[in-house]
Amino acid sequence: MFEKLAMTESRYEEISSKLSDPEIIGDNKLYAQLMREYKNITPVVEKYREYKKTENSLNEAKEILSDTGLDKDFRDMAQTEYEENKTALEDISQELKILLLPKDPDDDKNVIIEIRGGAGGEEASLFANSLYRMYTMYAESKGWKQEILNAQPTELGGFKEISFSIEGEGAYSHLKYESGVHRVQRVPETESQGRIHTSTVTVAVLVEADEVELEINPTDLKIDYFRASGAGGQHINKTESAVRITYLPTNVVVECQDERSQHKNKDKAMKILRSRVYEAMQEEQAQKVASERKMQVGTGDRSERIRTYNYPQGRLTDHRIGLTIYRLEDMLNGNLDEVFDALATADQASKLAGQEV
């Protein structure tokens, strides 16, 4: 570990020197690349330097304690300093192990979230809207931008399905654990008897893949145009502005009808399609190398029940890590950092355990 840390520190100093070179400053692409690497390794180097400083203090205290001629008060002071530095060194060492864990290359990327109503009919569609609101409020609290890519609203204000993008630094690192089945237990707005119903909604979080990362051959696409329809089957407009794109090699189908412009709907559909194809490629790679799975706290399988939202008890439970929080309304208003931090910590612990094994 320390050999790797020493190499990282050396690289840090090398990049620091290069970033002041006028020739590199003039190369926008190279400068941006070096700045990204510099930013990524800075926390590691700072923690490593803290480790070395603490280690020096520990050795000094140890050397003082080896002097048999010390008076009691001075020895007690040295002993206290020794114990404090020893504890600090253990803590810093653990932090360094976490910082050295392989970073998910997708963590800094934007995401596309797809939410679909599952079991529960209209109540599931209404809860799909609640989850859409929850994620967009969270994005707003982070200063991130969100845009609806495609939506199939229902007459009562829910969504049969909604796809939207969230753009912001670290968006994927925060939201990547959300893929799976979300279960809601509440008295439906459509129920007059006051009985608690259980419904489900499926969430998929996709990395937003750009054209550079994933080149799709136009000959692999089948594109259909049709009239967009709204809730109740009424036409939004009389032109064929809605777009359906089929990726022939894998039969992935994406529809987009949210915009009145055929061109805009096609652009949004391609954005979703690239992300779905990219996800499929990532899953195939992860299956080949199981130890490099993106998610350690869950498989990310859309059929896996990951969380329950119980309205009568005001309770949110994440089943993967056994986390229960009795502030459901707060969570649904987008205050999700406590949940996301706990999931990230569990993921880190799992990866550390895997390394030790």
C-alpha atoms as one frame of an Amber mdcrd trajectory, in Angstrom:
protein
   0.000   0.000   0.000   2.748   2.469   0.963   4.673   1.855  -2.245   1.531
   2.787  -4.171   1.062   5.880  -1.984   4.632   7.014  -2.600   4.115   6.619
  -6.362   0.858   8.582  -6.152   2.588  11.404  -4.287   5.348  11.478  -6.904
   2.726  11.648  -9.679   0.934  14.443  -7.792   4.097  16.541  -7.713   4.760
  15.810 -11.391   1.255  16.962 -12.401   1.518  20.012 -10.146   4.639  21.045
 -12.056   3.064  20.381 -15.458  -0.029  22.461 -14.665   2.159  25.588 -14.522
   3.756  24.824 -17.900   2.507  27.397 -20.509   2.612  24.758 -23.267   0.273
  22.451 -21.322  -1.978  25.351 -20.278  -2.424  26.092 -23.979  -3.563  22.515
 -24.679  -7.135  22.594 -23.356  -7.732  18.866 -23.679  -4.483  17.821 -21.959
  -4.865  20.501 -19.277  -8.414  19.336 -18.459  -7.241  15.708 -18.324  -4.374
  16.541 -15.939  -6.654  18.694 -13.761  -9.094  15.776 -13.435  -6.288  13.416
 -12.376  -4.863  16.058 -10.008  -8.262  16.541  -8.388  -8.786  12.778  -8.011
  -5.445  12.058  -6.312  -5.288  15.184  -4.125  -7.341  13.654  -1.233  -5.074
  10.559  -1.291  -1.863  12.612  -1.179  -3.153  14.924   1.558  -4.151  11.933
   3.702  -0.807  10.202   3.020   1.080  13.318   4.141  -1.073  13.449   7.254
  -0.142   9.804   7.870   3.594  10.540   7.560   3.348  13.548   9.879   1.449
  11.505  12.489   3.929   8.654  12.157   6.821  11.062  12.829   5.067  12.383
  15.942   4.493   8.818  17.127   8.175   7.923  16.652   9.271  11.071  18.511
   7.003  10.192  21.451   8.350   6.631  21.398  11.916   7.917  21.458  11.165
  10.194  24.417   9.605   7.285  26.324  12.762   5.232  25.806  14.666   7.737
  27.982  14.771   6.180  31.465  15.792   9.450  33.112  12.464  11.263  32.481
  10.493  12.695  35.381   6.920  11.391  35.865   5.028  14.443  34.496   7.068
  14.582  31.319   6.725  10.826  30.824   2.928  11.058  31.272   2.777  13.794
  28.641   4.844  11.715  26.222   2.693   8.647  26.921  -0.493  10.612  26.177
   0.982  11.914  22.926   2.079   8.400  21.996  -1.405   6.922  22.582  -3.138
   9.749  20.689  -0.852   9.423  17.674  -1.121   5.633  17.682  -4.942   5.834
  17.536  -4.811   8.568  14.893  -2.414   6.505  12.772  -4.784   3.522  12.812
  -7.707   5.752  11.766  -5.729   7.414   8.977  -4.536   4.032   7.733  -8.159
   2.869   7.411  -9.089   6.076   5.585  -6.194   5.541   3.174  -7.405   2.020
   2.400 -10.797   3.441   1.465  -9.259   6.208  -0.658  -7.173   3.615  -2.517
 -10.174   1.479  -3.429 -10.610   1.337  -7.231 -12.780   4.287  -8.255 -15.817
   3.611 -10.396 -14.906   5.314 -13.693 -18.551   6.329 -14.123 -18.900   8.083
 -10.743 -18.522  11.626 -12.092 -20.913  11.114 -15.001 -24.466  12.292 -15.505
 -27.337   9.838 -15.215 -30.615   8.902 -16.826 -33.243   7.605 -14.402 -36.149
   5.501 -15.640 -39.119   5.019 -13.307 -41.948   2.615 -14.162 -45.111   1.793
 -12.278 -45.213  -1.900 -11.328 -47.792  -3.870  -9.335 -50.624  -1.728  -8.020
 -52.177  -0.085 -11.066 -52.947   3.622 -10.675 -51.494   3.691  -7.158 -48.132
   2.499  -8.551 -48.292   5.253 -11.176 -48.964   7.855  -8.474 -46.000   6.603
  -6.447 -43.817   6.748  -9.585 -44.605  10.468  -9.568 -43.652  10.657  -5.855
 -40.247   9.088  -6.597 -39.708  11.411  -9.576 -40.399  14.354  -7.261 -38.034
  12.912  -4.614 -35.099  12.531  -7.017 -35.596  15.920  -8.671 -35.781  17.654
  -5.274 -32.537  15.906  -4.301 -30.946  17.051  -7.579 -32.144  20.601  -6.928
 -30.563  20.570  -3.454 -27.219  19.686  -5.106 -27.531  22.379  -7.749 -27.871
  19.780 -10.514 -29.902  20.176 -13.694 -32.722  17.790 -14.588 -34.677  17.331
 -17.814 -37.597  15.047 -18.678 -36.717  12.880 -21.673 -39.938  10.894 -22.008
 -43.094  10.594 -19.925 -46.343   8.647 -20.037 -48.630  10.478 -17.574 -51.931
   9.143 -16.266 -55.192  11.050 -15.857 -54.841  11.145 -12.048 -51.408  12.771
 -12.072 -49.170   9.719 -11.968 -46.721   8.239 -14.466 -46.906   4.843 -16.106
 -43.311   5.574 -17.027 -40.960   8.545 -16.906 -37.360   8.938 -18.036 -35.300
  11.975 -17.092 -31.676  13.051 -17.035 -29.765  14.532 -14.104 -26.617  16.482
 -14.927 -24.123  17.403 -12.221 -20.708  16.524 -10.839 -20.828  13.146  -9.089
 -24.474  12.489 -10.016 -23.874   8.793 -10.710 -21.796   8.270  -7.552 -24.783
   9.394  -5.449 -27.638   7.810  -7.397 -26.158   4.516  -8.637 -27.578   2.475
  -5.745 -31.204   3.312  -6.630 -31.760   0.645  -9.298 -34.302  -1.948  -8.220
 -37.862  -2.363  -6.960 -39.192   0.287  -4.575 -42.220  -0.825  -2.542 -44.813
   1.550  -1.075 -47.300   0.756   1.700 -50.026   3.365   2.134 -53.733   4.095
   1.857 -54.160   4.882  -1.845 -55.561   8.228  -2.906 -58.012   6.214  -5.017
 -59.191   4.071  -2.049 -62.186   5.177   0.024 -62.144   2.311   2.545 -58.902
   3.396   4.231 -57.139   0.078   3.670 -53.355  -0.047   3.326 -52.232  -1.292
  -0.076 -48.817  -2.418  -1.256 -47.618  -1.284  -4.677 -44.277  -1.380  -6.443
 -42.292   0.883  -8.753 -39.178  -0.067 -10.703 -36.224   2.329 -10.904 -33.278
   2.012 -13.283 -30.268   4.346 -13.048 -28.215   4.487 -16.241 -24.924   6.208
 -16.954 -25.417   8.890 -19.600 -23.118   7.651 -22.362 -21.993  10.143 -24.972
 -21.229   9.535 -28.629 -17.465   9.436 -28.021 -17.748   6.571 -25.507 -20.279
   4.573 -27.494 -20.477   4.737 -31.266 -23.706   3.266 -32.605 -23.837   2.318
 -36.283 -26.870   3.995 -37.921 -27.504   0.811 -39.931 -28.219  -0.967 -36.606
 -31.191   1.334 -35.962 -34.834   1.049 -37.025 -36.587   4.402 -36.588 -40.377
   4.810 -36.646 -42.380   8.032 -36.385 -45.935   8.231 -35.057 -48.409  10.602
 -33.476 -47.818  11.418 -29.824 -50.686  10.704 -27.432 -51.368  11.939 -23.916
 -53.274  10.615 -20.903 -56.568   9.096 -22.011 -55.251   8.442 -25.514 -55.899
  11.958 -26.855 -53.444  13.264 -29.416 -51.104  15.990 -28.247 -50.663  17.132
 -31.851 -51.627  16.086 -35.351 -48.108  15.552 -36.685 -45.954  12.439 -36.393
 -43.551  13.960 -33.874 -43.168  10.902 -31.611 -40.168   8.647 -32.268 -39.537
   4.951 -31.680 -35.975   3.673 -32.123 -35.088  -0.030 -32.133 -31.474  -1.108
 -31.699 -31.492  -4.221 -33.893 -28.478  -6.128 -32.433 -30.148  -6.401 -28.989
 -33.766  -5.402 -29.775 -33.671  -2.524 -27.273 -36.636  -0.235 -27.985 -36.902
   3.409 -26.904 -39.874   5.724 -27.456 -39.928   9.487 -26.971 -42.906  11.786
 -27.447 -42.428  14.486 -24.828 -41.431  17.210 -27.315 -43.523  18.620 -30.166
 -40.463  18.515 -32.395 -39.632  15.229 -34.128 -35.945  16.206 -34.144 -35.872
  16.869 -30.372 -37.684  13.605 -29.627 -35.162  11.723 -31.761 -32.238  13.344
 -29.899 -33.738  12.432 -26.518 -34.520   8.873 -27.646 -30.908   8.425 -28.811
 -29.649   9.687 -25.453 -31.713   7.021 -23.643 -30.765   4.335 -26.175 -27.022
   4.965 -25.813 -27.331   4.723 -22.042 -29.264   1.445 -22.196 -26.789  -0.115
 -24.621 -23.874   1.137 -22.463 -25.517  -0.395 -19.375 -25.910  -3.742 -21.147
 -22.217  -3.693 -22.092 -21.228  -2.858 -18.497 -23.397  -5.676 -17.112 -21.855
  -8.168 -19.531 -18.368  -7.101 -18.460 -19.322  -7.245 -14.763 -20.629 -10.798
 -15.146 -17.287 -11.856 -16.603 -15.410 -10.329 -13.664 -17.787 -10.685 -10.697
 -15.314  -9.181  -8.242 -15.446  -5.893 -10.144 -19.201  -5.445  -9.815 -20.240
  -1.821  -9.681 -22.535  -2.396  -6.716 -21.441  -4.419  -3.724 -24.499  -3.633
  -1.576 -26.888  -5.122  -4.143 -26.917  -6.623  -7.602 -28.625  -3.630  -9.136
 -31.066  -6.076 -10.708 -34.341  -4.339 -11.478 -36.242  -7.283  -9.992 -34.527
  -6.928  -6.591 -36.686  -5.293  -3.908 -34.372  -2.744  -2.378 -36.534  -0.373
  -0.332 -39.920   0.028   1.374 -41.716   3.314   2.005 -44.286   2.786   4.778
 -46.570   5.831   5.070 -48.629   4.843   8.164 -45.420   4.447  10.223 -43.527
   7.247   8.477 -40.775   4.721   7.834 -38.208   4.187   5.074 -36.347   0.860
   5.109 -33.458  -0.079   2.836 -33.406  -3.881   2.836 -29.869  -4.279   1.465
 -28.154  -2.751   4.495 -30.904  -3.037   7.123 -31.273   0.739   7.417 -34.533
   2.110   8.866 -35.324   5.822   9.155 -38.527   7.203  10.683 -38.544  10.440
   8.688 -40.284   9.343   5.531 -41.689  12.748   4.577 -38.226  14.274   4.939
 -36.766  11.592   2.647 -39.515  12.057   0.039 -38.713  15.778   0.022 -35.276
  14.920  -1.352 -33.215  14.861   1.866 -31.520  11.593   0.932 -27.879  12.124
   1.943 -28.230   9.943   5.060 -29.432   7.016   2.944 -26.888   7.492   0.156
 -23.985   7.924   2.610 -24.966   4.705   4.419 -25.121   2.795   1.116 -21.719
   4.138   0.034 -20.194   3.200   3.416 -21.607  -0.338   3.187 -20.262  -0.640
  -0.350 -16.793   0.475   0.793 -16.839  -1.962   3.718 -17.785  -4.803   1.377
 -14.980  -3.932  -1.041 -12.441  -3.655   1.820 -13.519  -7.065   3.117 -13.125
  -8.474  -0.378  -9.595  -7.086  -0.622  -8.655  -8.573   2.730  -9.964 -11.970
   1.685
